[in-house]
Amino acid sequence: MNKKNFTRKNLSNKIYHDLGFSENFSLKFVDNFFETLITELIKSNKVKISSFGTFKIMNKSERIGRNPKTKVEAKISSRKVVKFKPSQIVKTKLNR
C-alpha cells in the first residue's frame, strides 16, 4: 500500500487552485493559520473550531517505558501533547 501524506504544501496548492488566490498568498495563509493555532493553544490550552473539532493540550506525566526490542527500561519525561477531538459532523462524514 502506497501512503501519501496531505502536506502543508498540498493544502496551500488546493487553496491556490480552488479559490484562485496567488500561490504566495495561499502559502502565507496556511502558515499563518497554523502559527495562530499554535499560539492560541499555548495561551489558552484549547482551540475549538466550529463544525471541525477541538484541539486541547494535555499534560503527560513522567513514566517508565521499555524498549520492546531490547527490553531495556528508560525514563520517559513529562511533556505536553496536543489531542484532537473531531466534531460530530466530521465523525459522520468519515463514517459514511
N, C-alpha and C positions, 0 to 999 in steps of 0.2 A: 504494500500500500504506500503510495507516494503522498506524504503530508506536505501541504504548503500553508505556511502561516500568513494571515492577513496582517500586514505590517502598517506602520505609520505612513510610509511612502504610498502603499496601496490606498489607504484612506484619503490621503491628500489628492491622489490621482482621481479617485472616484468623485470627490468634490469638484475637482477641476473639470472633469468630463460631464457630470450630471448637472451641475449648477452653473457652469460657464465662467467661474472666476479664473483669474490667472493662476498658473502653476505656483508662482512665488507666493501669492496671497493665500492659496489653499494650504501650502506647506506651513506658512506662518500661522494660519488659523488653527490648524491641528496642533502645532507645537504650543501655541498659546492656551488652547483648551486644556491640554494635559498638564501644563505648568500651573494653570489656575486650579485644576482638580487637586494636584499635589499640595499646593499652598493651602487650600481650604481644608484638606484632610489634616495637615499639620496643625492648623489653627483650631479647628473645631472637632476633630476626630470622626466626623461623619458628614457625608455628602449624599443627598438624596436627589436623584434626577427623576422627575415625574414620568411615569409610563416606561421607565427603563430599569431602575433599581437603586440600591443603596450601597455605597462604599463606606466601610467602617474600619477604623484602626483598632486592632485587638493586641493586648499585651500577652506574650507567651512567656511563661516563667522558665527559669533555668531548670535543666533536667539532664539526666544521664542517658546517652544514646549508645548504640553499639553498631560497629561496622559489621554488616551482615556477612561479609566475605571472610574477615579475619577474626571476628568475634571480640575485637579489642574495644573496651569501653572508653568513651570520651565524654567530656562535659560539653553540653550544648548551652551556650549563654542565653540569657533572657534577651528578648527582642520584640520589636513591634512588627506586625504583619497587617496587610490590608485584606479584608474579607469583602466579598461582593455577594449581595443577596438580590437576585433578579425580581422584578415586579411580576405580578400575576399575568400581565399582558405578555411579557417576554416568555414566561413559562408556557403559556398557552400556545404561542406561535412556535416555540421549539418542539412542542409535543404533538403537533398536527400530523 
